[in-house]
Amino acid sequence: MQKSADKLIKKQLEEETEESLKEALKKSILSPSERKAAGETAKNVMEKRFREMGRAEVFKPEFPEFIGKEGTGAERREHKTVIGYMEKITKKLEEEFGDKFIAIALGGNHARGYASTTSDMDLDILLRNASTSDLERVSKTARRMKPAGIAIDRLWFDAESVKRDIRETMGSKVEEESIMHAGDMVSPFFVGMNFGDARKIREVRRELIEELSKNPHGERIWERVREFHSLVTVALVHEKGIPSAEEAKRKLGISEKDFRETLEARKGFVLPSFEGIKKQYGVA
């Protein structure tokens, strides 16, 4: 089935790319030889993206909604290396920072499930009452312990600072940009693969939901979190983007049975509505 799926996905990508590329090159001021080179570059980019899309099952035990290849041996070994690093760095930060450390969320390609051997690690380090010196120490520890040959893209989020961001959107004339910013700050506490004390993670999530419940724009901020979650952790199959099993069959080359099973698996994975998340964390 996978070979058939590969061919169908590749054909669709080629058709969509070829038409738009032809139009763009026609309007360009490039010479014929330059146009040919540009076409080859675009084709190579498309091929690379296609290969990445086909690796969507590398992380299937964690995220069963992904459909695709299991990945190469090198990719599976790198997956194991990344997970091992996450476990070691989590333990180290717990020892160094105690209650200030909440968890680390692994995002990016590794969370989405189609990481290649050239993908970096996107880490959101979640802290509480962190100082500037704390962030510097976290950075040094992360760099010192990182696996050789794998780059790290790090961001730090302090729970108390995020709560302040939410409170700053309390006014009646808040700009949409502020709403989106608050949602982006809350998002790392709810997305990706989490490594850390589950009790601490749940506790800080409840605190953030409580802040949102007091905010007249809380539901809008939460919708931004849900949108961010989809971008960070969901690949290939989207209920809205591919509404029918027949369309999934045509676009992805998968059977109707696989598609329905995928949607069923996703029901327990997507973030709930605002009312649903408040109920989940016992917030009135």
C-alpha positions in Angstrom: 0.0 0.0 0.0 2.8 2.4 0.8 4.3 2.3 -2.7 0.9 3.2 -4.1 0.5 6.0 -1.6 4.0 7.4 -2.4 3.1 7.5 -6.2 -0.2 9.2 -5.6 1.2 11.9 -3.3 4.2 12.4 -5.6 2.0 12.8 -8.6 -0.3 15.3 -6.9 2.7 17.4 -5.7 4.3 17.3 -9.1 1.1 18.5 -10.8 0.5 21.3 -8.4 4.1 22.5 -8.4 4.7 22.3 -12.1 1.8 24.5 -13.1 2.6 27.3 -10.6 6.3 27.1 -11.4 5.7 27.4 -15.2 3.7 30.5 -14.6 6.2 32.1 -12.3 9.1 31.4 -14.7 7.2 32.8 -17.7 6.9 36.1 -15.8 10.5 36.2 -14.6 13.4 38.1 -16.2 15.7 35.0 -16.1 17.5 33.8 -19.2 16.4 30.3 -20.5 19.4 28.6 -18.8 18.6 30.3 -15.5 15.0 29.3 -15.8 16.0 25.7 -16.2 18.3 25.9 -13.1 15.5 27.5 -11.1 13.1 24.7 -12.2 15.6 22.1 -11.0 16.0 23.8 -7.7 12.2 23.9 -7.2 11.9 20.3 -8.1 14.6 19.3 -5.6 12.8 21.2 -2.9 9.5 19.5 -3.7 11.2 16.1 -3.7 12.7 16.7 -0.3 9.3 17.8 1.1 7.7 14.7 -0.4 10.3 12.4 1.3 9.6 14.2 4.7 5.9 13.7 4.3 6.5 10.0 3.8 8.2 9.6 7.2 5.1 10.3 9.2 5.1 7.1 11.2 8.5 7.4 12.9 6.7 8.5 16.1 3.6 6.4 15.6 3.5 4.9 19.1 3.3 8.4 20.5 1.1 9.9 17.8 -1.1 7.3 16.1 -2.8 9.8 13.8 0.3 9.9 11.5 0.3 7.9 8.3 3.5 7.1 6.3 6.7 5.2 6.3 8.5 3.9 9.4 11.6 5.9 8.6 15.1 4.7 7.7 17.4 2.9 10.2 19.4 6.1 10.6 16.2 8.0 11.4 15.1 5.5 14.0 18.5 5.6 15.6 18.4 9.3 15.8 14.9 9.2 17.2 16.2 7.0 20.0 19.1 9.4 20.6 16.8 12.4 20.8 14.5 10.7 23.3 17.5 9.6 25.3 18.8 13.2 25.4 15.3 14.5 26.5 15.3 12.1 29.4 18.8 12.9 30.5 18.4 16.7 30.2 15.1 16.6 32.1 16.7 14.7 35.0 19.6 17.1 35.1 17.4 20.2 35.1 15.2 18.7 37.8 18.3 18.3 39.9 19.7 21.8 39.2 16.5 23.8 39.5 14.1 21.8 41.7 10.6 23.3 41.7 11.6 26.0 39.3 11.8 23.4 36.5 8.4 22.2 35.2 9.1 20.2 32.0 10.5 20.3 28.5 8.3 20.1 25.5 9.8 18.6 22.3 8.3 20.2 19.2 9.1 20.7 15.5 9.7 17.8 13.1 10.5 15.4 15.9 7.1 16.0 17.5 5.3 16.0 14.2 6.8 12.6 13.3 8.7 13.2 10.1 12.1 14.2 11.4 15.0 13.4 9.1 18.7 13.0 10.2 19.2 16.7 9.4 16.3 17.9 11.6 17.1 19.9 14.8 15.5 19.6 18.2 12.9 22.3 19.0 12.8 22.5 22.8 10.5 24.6 24.9 11.9 24.6 28.4 9.1 25.4 30.9 10.1 27.1 34.1 8.5 28.9 37.1 9.9 32.1 38.6 13.0 31.9 36.5 15.6 34.7 36.6 18.0 35.8 33.8 20.8 33.8 35.4 18.5 30.7 35.5 18.0 31.0 31.8 21.7 31.3 31.2 22.4 28.2 33.2 19.7 26.3 31.4 21.3 27.2 28.1 24.7 26.1 29.2 23.4 22.8 30.4 21.4 22.1 27.2 24.4 22.9 25.0 26.8 20.9 27.2 24.7 17.7 27.1 23.3 17.8 23.6 24.1 14.9 21.3 26.9 15.4 18.7 25.7 16.3 15.2 22.1 17.4 16.3 21.4 21.1 16.5 19.1 22.5 19.2 16.6 25.3 18.8 15.7 26.4 22.3 13.0 28.7 23.8 12.3 29.4 27.5 8.9 30.1 29.0 8.3 31.2 32.5 4.8 30.4 33.9 4.6 33.6 35.9 5.5 35.7 32.9 2.9 34.0 30.8 0.2 34.7 33.4 1.2 38.4 33.2 0.8 38.2 29.4 -2.7 36.9 29.9 -3.6 39.6 32.4 -2.4 42.3 30.0 -5.2 41.3 27.6 -8.0 42.0 30.1 -9.1 45.3 28.6 -12.1 45.8 26.4 -10.0 47.3 23.5 -7.3 44.7 23.1 -5.7 44.3 19.7 -5.8 41.0 18.0 -2.0 40.9 18.0 -2.0 40.8 21.8 -4.6 38.0 21.8 -2.4 36.0 19.5 0.7 36.7 21.5 -0.9 35.5 24.7 -2.0 32.3 22.9 1.5 31.7 21.6 2.9 32.1 25.1 0.4 29.7 26.6 0.8 27.1 23.8 4.2 25.5 24.8 2.6 24.4 28.1 0.1 22.3 26.1 1.8 21.1 22.9 4.6 18.7 21.9 6.0 15.7 23.7 6.4 16.5 27.4 9.2 15.3 29.5 9.0 16.1 33.2 6.9 15.6 36.4 3.3 15.0 35.2 2.0 16.5 38.4 3.9 19.8 37.8 2.7 19.9 34.2 -0.9 19.4 35.2 -0.6 22.0 38.0 0.8 24.8 35.8 -1.7 24.0 33.1 -4.6 24.4 35.6 -3.2 27.7 36.7 -3.1 29.0 33.1 -6.6 27.8 32.4 -7.8 29.6 35.6 -6.2 32.8 34.3 -7.9 32.4 31.0 -11.3 31.7 32.6 -11.0 35.1 34.4 -10.2 36.9 31.1 -13.1 38.1 28.8 -10.9 37.1 25.9 -9.9 33.7 27.4 -11.8 31.7 24.8 -10.2 33.6 21.9 -6.7 33.1 23.4 -7.5 29.4 23.8 -8.5 29.1 20.2 -5.1 30.5 19.3 -3.5 27.7 21.5 -5.6 25.1 19.6 -4.5 26.5 16.3 -0.8 26.5 17.4 -1.2 22.9 18.6 -2.3 21.8 15.2 0.6 23.5 13.5 3.2 22.0 15.9 2.0 18.5 16.3 -0.4 17.4 13.4 0.8 16.4 10.0 -0.8 15.2 6.7 -4.4 14.5 7.9 -6.7 17.3 8.9 -10.4 16.7 9.2 -11.3 20.1 7.8 -8.7 19.9 5.0 -9.6 16.4 3.9 -13.3 16.1 4.9 -14.1 12.8 3.2 -12.6 9.3 3.0 -12.8 9.5 -0.8 -10.8 12.7 -0.9 -8.2 11.3 1.5 -7.9 8.3 -0.8 -7.3 10.6 -3.8 -4.9 13.1 -2.0 -3.0 10.7 0.3 -3.3 7.4 -1.4 -4.6 5.7 1.7 -7.6 3.4 2.1 -10.9 4.6 3.5 -10.5 2.2 6.4 -7.1 3.7 7.3 -8.5 7.2 7.0 -11.4 6.5 9.3 -9.1 4.8 11.8 -6.8 7.8 11.7 -9.7 10.3 12.4 -10.8 8.1 15.3 -7.3 8.0 16.8 -7.1 11.8 16.5 -10.3 12.4 18.6 -8.3 11.7 21.7 -5.3 13.7 20.6 -6.6 17.2 19.5 -7.0 19.8 22.2 -10.6 20.3 23.4 -12.7 23.4 23.3 -12.4 26.1 25.9 -15.3 24.7 27.9 -13.8 21.2 27.5 -10.4 22.2 28.8 -11.9 24.0 31.8 -13.8 20.9 32.6 -10.8 18.7 32.1 -8.8 20.7 34.7 -11.7 21.3 37.1 -11.9 25.1 36.5 -15.4 26.6 36.9 
